[in-house]
Amino acid sequence: MRAHYERFTERLEKFHPLHFVRMGSQKDRQYSDELFSLIKNSIRNSGAALFDVTKANPNVSLEYGFAEGVGVECYIFYCIHKRTQANVPGTAIISNLGGKRRIQYTNVNALESELKKFCKNHPFTTKFEVSLKKAFGRLGKGKKKFYRTLAIKLVHGLDDRDDIDRSVLIGRLSTNYRKADIELVIKKLHSVGIVNASVGGHSKVSIKEA
């Protein structure tokens, strides 16, 4: 299902202010300390961790335990399609995860639907949408859609980084947007608590901590 996860999450990032870190495949490869350190660092810096336990990969159990240990909210996904289960030797659910609440899906369409629900209900998405209403709620439908799209792209400008130079962020977005609109969105998102945006010659923009 890995290819489906990658395709769905890439598509969902275009419509939601969430960034998915898709970890590298570990199939038929020794579980190295270096790789696990990378995974642990990604988990620590995430707002949630999603695990698919369909193929009973023991590494998933280890990663899940680490995520729980550092207090990151965990979601278990599990395909219950009979054909999938027939191709998995032994039990599909790793024994120490069997009692955990899990999100079941039967096919790729159901998986995409569940990922959409995850994005829609994520606390940062909720905060983002409420904040946009405060910032642009009085504008017409077309303008609200325009600024929402720009705001999502602005937030994604901070994917995989703690902060970014304000001038660099504006420069990257100015290919498709006017500087005045970018500055307005930065100002509005700062005022409603989505980003921190300093001013001055070396100003930075960062996602505001919850």
Secondary structure, DSSP 8 states (H G I E B T S, - for coil): -HHHHHHHHHHHHTTSS---------TTS---HHHHHHHHHHHHT-S-EEEE-TT--HHHHHHHHHHHHTT--EEEEEE--HHHHHTS-S-SS-GGGTTS-EEEESSHHHHHHHHHHHHHHSHHHHHHHHHHHHHHTTS-HHHHHHHHHHHHHHHHTTTTSSEEEHHHHHHHHTTTS-HHHHHHHHHHHHHTTSEEE--STT-EEEE---
